[in-house]
Amino acid sequence: MEIRWFGTATLAFTAGGRSIVFDPFISLNNELPRPTITELARYGDIFITHGHFDHLVDVPRVLKAGKANVYCSAIAAATLMSNGVDQNRIKVIRPGDSIDSGSFKIKVYRGEHIKFDLPLIFKTLFSRRAVAKFKDLREIVRLAKLYPQGEVLVFLIEADGKTVLHLGSLNLAADVKYPTGVDLLTLPSQGRSDLDTYTLKFIERLKPAALLLHHTCDSFPPVSSPVRTENFIRVMEQSYPGLDLIKPVYKEPIAI
């Protein structure tokens, strides 16, 4: 199985000559490397973890440029249809569902969205950066209203004898039994001021063999920020010395 990261939470998986993509999004930050719609449309079926704009806003254009279907929650489906997507290309999925997509077998679990902490909220909203980019902030607020979160989904991806548990937001439901000991856990690293310690409970609960960090880039400033991971890596090395930690480089393939 091969994985490529295209910024934010956009991850493309390839196995057995088939590909799927999760949360295709083109960064609003022109200073970052960004995929094209055509590039994202070359991948197969699209899977959506939740309905926020940085996971959903570019899906209509990706669908229009390709032949894939999109698998998502009912709320995300309604948002897509309100943006002109043909309902025949939308497959509403729920926790407990299993999907075969080419070489991939995918199981759906109920997740939860990260809860933003007050220090991060204050730092984001009451900063010189927010003032300097007030027009961008206003546009992000507008998009946030148009793209409701809906149900958060967690995906177990199986192909080539490997298992990946994919999170689009850094939280889990307390009452859901998730698979443990997967070959790889994808870990979004945005949305808290205390990520270095906040993340530990998920590692302890899921016990993955390896971590892949994503959502670390400054893709919609001033709400997002570039995430420094050096201290987190040190914490992981101290707490879980046998854990393989991958910080992907934009578009470079990762084999698992």
C-alpha positions as CSV (number, residue, x, y, z in Angstrom):
1,M,0.0,0.0,0.0
2,E,1.3,3.5,-0.9
3,I,0.1,6.8,0.6
4,R,0.6,10.3,-0.6
5,W,-0.2,13.5,1.4
6,F,-1.5,16.5,-0.5
7,G,-1.7,19.0,2.4
8,T,-4.3,19.5,5.1
9,A,-6.2,16.1,5.6
10,T,-5.9,15.0,1.9
11,L,-4.5,11.5,1.8
12,A,-4.4,9.3,-1.3
13,F,-4.0,5.5,-1.0
14,T,-2.9,3.2,-3.8
15,A,-2.9,-0.6,-3.8
16,G,-3.3,-3.2,-6.5
17,G,-3.4,-0.6,-9.2
18,R,-6.4,1.2,-7.7
19,S,-6.6,4.4,-5.7
20,I,-8.9,6.2,-3.3
21,V,-8.6,9.7,-1.8
22,F,-9.8,11.2,1.5
23,D,-11.0,14.7,2.1
24,P,-9.6,16.3,-1.1
25,F,-8.9,20.0,-0.5
26,I,-6.8,22.7,-2.1
27,S,-5.2,24.9,0.4
28,L,-6.4,28.5,0.6
29,N,-2.8,29.6,1.3
30,N,-1.1,30.4,-2.0
31,E,2.3,30.1,-0.4
32,L,1.9,26.4,0.1
33,P,2.3,23.7,-2.5
34,R,-1.1,22.8,-3.8
35,P,-2.5,20.0,-5.9
36,T,-4.7,20.7,-8.9
37,I,-8.3,19.6,-9.3
38,T,-7.2,17.4,-12.3
39,E,-4.5,15.8,-10.1
40,L,-7.0,14.9,-7.4
41,A,-9.6,13.7,-9.9
42,R,-7.1,11.0,-11.1
43,Y,-7.7,9.1,-7.9
44,G,-10.7,6.8,-7.5
45,D,-13.5,7.0,-5.0
46,I,-13.6,9.9,-2.5
47,F,-14.2,9.4,1.2
48,I,-15.1,12.2,3.5
49,T,-14.5,12.2,7.3
50,H,-16.8,15.1,8.1
51,G,-18.4,18.1,6.4
52,H,-16.2,21.1,7.3
53,F,-15.1,23.2,4.4
54,D,-11.5,22.1,4.5
55,H,-12.7,18.6,3.9
56,L,-15.6,19.1,1.5
57,V,-15.4,22.5,-0.4
58,D,-13.4,21.2,-3.4
59,V,-15.2,17.9,-3.8
60,P,-17.8,19.1,-6.4
61,R,-15.0,20.2,-8.7
62,V,-13.0,17.0,-8.2
63,L,-16.1,15.0,-9.0
64,K,-16.8,17.1,-12.1
65,A,-13.3,16.5,-13.4
66,G,-13.4,12.7,-12.8
67,K,-15.6,9.6,-12.7
68,A,-15.4,8.8,-9.0
69,N,-18.2,8.6,-6.4
70,V,-18.1,10.2,-3.0
71,Y,-18.9,8.4,0.2
72,C,-19.9,10.6,3.1
73,S,-22.4,11.3,5.9
74,A,-26.0,12.4,5.3
75,I,-25.1,16.0,6.3
76,A,-22.1,16.2,4.0
77,A,-24.3,14.7,1.2
78,A,-26.9,17.4,1.7
79,T,-24.2,20.0,1.5
80,L,-22.8,18.5,-1.7
81,M,-26.2,18.4,-3.4
82,S,-26.8,22.0,-2.4
83,N,-23.6,22.7,-4.4
84,G,-24.9,21.0,-7.5
85,V,-23.5,17.5,-7.1
86,D,-25.6,14.7,-8.8
87,Q,-27.1,12.6,-6.0
88,N,-26.4,9.5,-8.0
89,R,-22.6,10.1,-7.4
90,I,-23.1,10.4,-3.6
91,K,-23.2,7.3,-1.4
92,V,-24.4,8.1,2.1
93,I,-22.5,5.9,4.6
94,R,-23.0,5.3,8.3
95,P,-21.0,3.8,11.2
96,G,-20.9,0.0,10.8
97,D,-20.9,0.1,7.0
98,S,-18.3,-1.8,5.0
99,I,-17.3,-0.7,1.5
100,D,-15.3,-2.5,-1.2
101,S,-13.5,0.0,-3.5
102,G,-11.2,-1.8,-5.9
103,S,-8.4,-3.3,-3.9
104,F,-9.6,-1.6,-0.7
105,K,-11.9,-2.9,2.0
106,I,-13.1,0.0,4.2
107,K,-15.0,-0.2,7.5
108,V,-16.8,2.9,8.9
109,Y,-16.7,3.9,12.6
110,R,-18.3,6.7,14.5
111,G,-15.8,9.4,15.5
112,E,-15.8,12.8,17.1
113,H,-14.4,16.2,16.2
114,I,-11.5,17.7,18.2
115,K,-12.6,20.2,20.8
116,F,-10.7,23.4,20.4
117,D,-9.2,24.7,23.7
118,L,-9.5,28.3,24.9
119,P,-5.8,29.1,24.7
120,L,-5.8,28.3,21.0
121,I,-9.0,30.2,20.3
122,F,-7.8,33.3,22.0
123,K,-4.4,33.1,20.4
124,T,-6.0,32.7,16.9
125,L,-8.7,35.4,17.2
126,F,-6.8,38.0,19.2
127,S,-3.6,38.2,17.3
128,R,-1.9,40.6,14.9
129,R,-2.2,37.9,12.2
130,A,-6.0,37.8,12.6
131,V,-6.1,41.6,12.1
132,A,-3.7,41.5,9.1
133,K,-5.8,38.8,7.5
134,F,-9.2,40.0,8.6
135,K,-10.6,39.6,5.1
136,D,-9.5,36.0,5.0
137,L,-10.9,35.4,8.5
138,R,-14.3,36.7,7.4
139,E,-14.3,34.4,4.4
140,I,-13.4,31.4,6.5
141,V,-16.3,32.2,8.9
142,R,-18.6,32.4,5.9
143,L,-17.4,29.0,4.7
144,A,-17.8,27.5,8.1
145,K,-21.4,28.4,8.2
146,L,-22.0,26.9,4.8
147,Y,-20.3,23.6,5.6
148,P,-21.7,22.1,8.8
149,Q,-19.7,19.4,10.4
150,G,-22.3,16.6,10.5
151,E,-21.3,13.2,11.7
152,V,-17.6,12.5,12.0
153,L,-16.5,9.2,10.5
154,V,-13.3,7.2,11.2
155,F,-12.2,4.7,8.5
156,L,-10.4,1.4,8.8
157,I,-8.6,0.8,5.4
158,E,-7.4,-2.7,4.5
159,A,-5.3,-3.5,1.4
160,D,-2.2,-5.5,0.5
161,G,-2.4,-7.2,3.9
162,K,-2.0,-3.9,5.8
163,T,-4.4,-2.0,8.0
164,V,-4.7,1.8,8.4
165,L,-7.0,3.6,10.8
166,H,-7.7,7.1,9.4
167,L,-8.8,10.0,11.5
168,G,-9.9,13.3,9.9
169,S,-10.1,15.0,13.3
170,L,-8.2,14.3,16.4
171,N,-10.9,12.7,18.7
172,L,-12.6,9.4,19.3
173,A,-16.0,8.4,20.7
174,A,-15.7,7.1,24.2
175,D,-18.2,4.3,23.7
176,V,-16.9,2.9,20.3
177,K,-14.6,-0.1,20.1
178,Y,-12.0,0.8,17.5
179,P,-9.5,-1.7,16.1
180,T,-6.2,-1.7,17.9
181,G,-2.7,-2.6,16.8
182,V,-3.2,-1.4,13.2
183,D,-0.1,-1.0,11.0
184,L,-0.7,2.7,10.7
185,L,-2.7,5.4,12.4
186,T,-3.2,8.7,10.6
187,L,-3.2,11.5,13.1
188,P,-4.5,15.1,12.3
189,S,-2.3,17.6,14.2
190,Q,-4.2,20.8,14.3
191,G,-6.8,22.3,16.7
192,R,-5.2,22.3,20.2
193,S,-2.5,24.2,22.0
194,D,-1.6,21.1,23.9
195,L,-1.3,18.6,21.1
196,D,1.9,17.1,22.5
197,T,0.2,15.7,25.5
198,Y,-3.4,15.6,24.3
199,T,-2.5,13.0,21.6
200,L,-1.0,10.5,24.1
201,K,-4.4,9.1,25.2
202,F,-5.2,8.1,21.6
203,I,-1.9,6.4,21.1
204,E,-2.4,4.5,24.4
205,R,-6.0,3.5,23.4
206,L,-5.2,2.4,19.8
207,K,-1.7,1.1,20.1
208,P,-0.7,1.5,16.5
209,A,2.6,0.2,15.0
210,A,3.2,3.6,13.3
211,L,1.8,7.1,13.1
212,L,1.4,9.4,10.1
213,L,0.9,13.1,10.9
214,H,-1.3,15.2,8.7
215,H,-3.2,18.5,8.9
216,T,0.1,20.1,10.1
217,C,0.2,22.9,7.4
218,D,-1.1,26.5,7.4
219,S,-3.8,25.8,4.8
220,F,-6.4,28.4,5.8
221,P,-4.7,31.3,7.7
222,P,-5.3,33.0,10.1
223,V,-7.5,30.2,11.6
224,S,-4.9,27.5,10.8
225,S,-1.2,27.6,11.7
226,P,1.9,25.8,10.8
227,V,2.4,23.1,13.4
228,R,5.8,22.5,14.8
229,T,6.2,18.8,15.5
230,E,9.7,18.6,17.0
231,N,8.6,18.5,20.6
232,F,5.8,16.0,19.8
233,I,8.3,13.7,18.1
234,R,10.5,13.9,21.3
235,V,7.5,13.1,23.5
236,M,6.7,10.1,21.3
237,E,10.2,8.9,21.3
238,Q,10.3,9.0,25.1
239,S,6.8,7.6,25.7
240,Y,6.7,5.0,22.9
241,P,10.3,4.3,21.8
242,G,9.2,1.5,19.4
243,L,6.6,3.6,17.6
244,D,7.5,4.6,14.0
245,L,6.5,8.2,13.4
246,I,6.1,9.6,9.8
247,K,5.8,13.2,9.0
248,P,5.0,13.1,5.3
249,V,6.5,15.3,2.7
250,Y,4.0,16.8,0.2
251,K,3.2,14.3,-2.6
252,E,6.1,12.0,-1.8
253,P,5.0,8.3,-1.7
254,I,5.1,6.4,1.6
255,A,5.1,2.6,1.4
256,I,3.6,0.6,4.3
